[in-house]
Amino acid sequence: MRKIKAVFSKQIKSFFKNPSMYATPLAFLLIPFAIFMLMPGASEADRGPIISQFVVMFAGISMIGNSAGVIAEDRSTMNLRFMGMAGVKPYQYLLATGGALLFISLCVLTLFGLMAQYSGEVFVNFLIITMLGVTCSILLGITLGLSKFYKFTMLVALLLGVGPIFANTNEVLNGIFRLTYAQQVNAAIISDLTTNFNETLKIVLINAAVLLFAFLITNMRNGLDGERLSKSK
């Protein structure tokens, strides 16, 4: 547990020291904040569709990119080698890194929920569905970071971060993205987070299970086992 806490603390500090990691989440928070400052009388129904766009971009663009970026940065700075030499196990590293990204996401999503003026059950549902969506993004980002497809990370992030926004008004795109966790999060926020919530939750959980399986397979083949962790490039 001590080693997990140490890596967790290190990843939190690294996040806020690296402008390339916190710049986009900050922008996705500030833009809707500025919009609502200009329309102070906006109701929850008016705020939901605006918030949904920035939540999806945060979950897709920021968290997929940042999750893959953390792995790449720790490899390039030799942090993985140092942690391996210090006795940090791969599962401890991954738990701490994923936990740090989830903690940061929870803070950001709470601010999104407050800006949307959610309360009670709606606020709880908002955090549940968006945190599950972010969990999917983190699994996908770390999987891409470990795989030979790392170069396609930003393409995947942009597709899942922007695609659902256009899918709202395009039947073809809606059909393509309908079963993705990103579109389900987007649709849930727009539809007031109570209508068909259980169905949405089920689809997002299926996405998470598929991505977890993909991560486990990728980690077995290219991942941070004890030997690779201590001899990381």
N, C-alpha and C positions, 0 to 999 in steps of 0.2 A: 504493500500500500504506500510506503514511503517513497518508493521509486516512481509510482504512478503519480503521486502528488507533485514530485519534483519535475517530472516531464510535463504534467498539466500546467504548472506554474510557468515553466519555460516557454511553452507554446502560447500562453496568454500574453506574456511579455513580448514575444517575437511578433505576434499579430499586431500589437499596437506600436511596435517600433518600425514596422514595414508599411509605408504608405500604399504600396501596390495591393496590400491586403485589406486595409481598412477604408481606402478611398471610395470604392464603389458602394459598400454598405452604407457609408456615411452619406453619399450622394442620393442613394435610394430612400434614405430617411428625410433628408433636407428638402428634396423636391416636393413630395406631398405635403410636408409641413408648410412650405411656402405657399402652395396652392390653397390650403385650408386657411392660411392667414388672410388670403385675398377673398375668401368666401366664408366668413365666420358663421354664417347662418346655415351652412350645409348640414343636412340631416344625416343620420346613419345610413339611410338608403342611398344618399348621394355620395357618401364617402366610401362605401363598400367597393364599387367598381374601380375607383381610383386606387384605393389601397391594394386591391387584388393585383393590379398590374405591377406595382412595385414590390409586393411580396413575392410574386412569381419570379421577377427579375432578380431579386435578392437570393431566393432559394436556388435558382438555376445558374445565373451568371456568377454571382459572388461565391456561393458555397461550393459549387462544383470546382470552379477555378481555384479557390483557396485551399480546398482539400487536396487537390492534386499538387498545388504549389507548395504546400507544407512538406510533402514527401520529397519533392524535387529539391527544395531548399536545404533540407536536412541532409540529403545525399551530397549536394554540391559543396556544402560547408563542412563536411566530414562529421557533422553532429551524430549521425547514425553510428559511425565507427566509435566515437568517444563514448556514446551511451552503451554500445555493445561491450566495450572494454570495462565499463562501470557496472556491468552485470544486468543491464536493463533487458528484459525479455521482449521479443516481438509483440506478444499479446499485451504486455504492459504499455509499450510504446503506442500501440494502436488504440487501446482503451483511453489512455491519457490524451492523445491527440484528438480522437473523436469526441471525447468529453469536453475538451477545451472549445472545440468548434461548436458543439451543441450549447454550451454555456453562453458563448458570444451570441449565437443565434437566438437563444431565449430572451436575452436582453433586447436585441433588435426587434424581435417579433412582439414583445410586450409593448414597446414604443409604438409600433404599427397599430396594435390593438387599441391603445389609448388614443391615438390620432383618429381612429375610426369611431371612437366613442362607444366601443362595445362595453357591455357589462353583463354580469350574471352568467347564465348558461351560454349565451352567445360568445362571450369573451373566453370562457373555458373551451368551448368547441373550436374557436379560432386558434387557440394555442395548441390544442391537441392535433388538429389536422395540419397546421403549418409546421409544427415541430416534427411530425412524421414525414412531411414533405422534405424538410431540411435533412432529416436522417437519411432519406433516400439519396439526396444530393451528395451528402458526405460519403456514403458508401460508394456511390458512382465515382466521385472524384478521387477517392483513395484507390479504387480499383483501376481507374485510368492512370493514376500516378505510378502504380506498380507495374502496369502492363506496357507492352511495346506500342500501344496506341496513344501514349501520352501526348503526342503532337496534335491529336485531334480533340484534346480536352476543351479548348475554347469553342470549337465548332459545336460540340455536343452541348456545352453550356449555353451558347447563344440560341441553339434550337429549342432547348427546354425552357430558357428564360424569356424568349420572345415569341416563340411559336404559339403558345396558348393565348396570348393577347390577340393575335390576328385570328385565331380559331374561333373567337367569339362572334365574328362577323362573316366567317367563311365556312361553308358547309364541308368542302373538301378537307380543309385543314382541321376542322373539328373532328371529322372522321379519323384522320391520321393521329391526332393527339388525344382523342377521347379517353383512351385507357391508360394514359400516362399519369403518373402522380402529379406532375406539374399542372396539367389541365384540370385534374380533379380538385386540386387546391384552389385553382382559379375559379372554377365553377361553384365550389362550395361557398367561397366568400361572397360572390355575386348573388347567390341564391339565399342569402341571409343566415347561413350556417346552421339551419335547423331542418330545412327541407331535404329529405333523402340523405341525411347525415350518415346514417349507418351504412348505406350503400356506398357512399363516398369513402368512408373509413375502410370498408372491406377492400375496395380496389387499391387504395393507397397501401394497405398492409400487404396485398399480393405483390405490388411493385417492390416493396421493401424486402419481401422474402426472395424474390427473383434476384434482386441486386445483392443481397447477402450471399446467396449461392454463387453468383458471379465473382464476388469478392473472395470467397473461400477458395474457389478454383484458381483464381489468379494468384492469390497469396501462396497456394501450394506450389504453383509453377514458377512464379517470379518474385515471390514475396520476401518478407523480412524474417526468414527462419534464422536460427542462431548463427549459422555460418555466414549468411549474407549480411546480417545485421552488423556483425563485427568486422566484415571485410567489405562493407559498402563502398562504392566508388565515390 
